[in-house]
Amino acid sequence: MNKAELVDNVAEKTGSPKAEAGRVLDAYLEEITHALTKGEQIVLVGFGTFKVSDRAARTGRNPQTGEPIQIAASKAVTFKTGKALKDAVNA
């Protein structure tokens, strides 16, 4: 499912116009992004948790040459599923 299909489905389920559903989805995604950039975690009970994890610098290998390369430290967004979502997927 892509973003346009998600907007269509939300609009249909809520009975709101597609434009309004699109604005709500955009605002939702913007708020998640804003919170994660501040280092906060987002907990949606039953659905899951978004959080930022630090990745340490490490040595990797160039797959073409086999030569060691230095990979810089970075931050990664992780998502851990909630029980209700996990149960729904596994049903």
Secondary structure, 3 states (H helix, E strand, C coil): CCHHHHHHHHHHHHCCCHHHHHHHHHHHHHHHHHHHHCCCCEEECCCEEEEEEEECCEEEECCCCCCEEEECCEEEEEEEECHHHHHHHHC
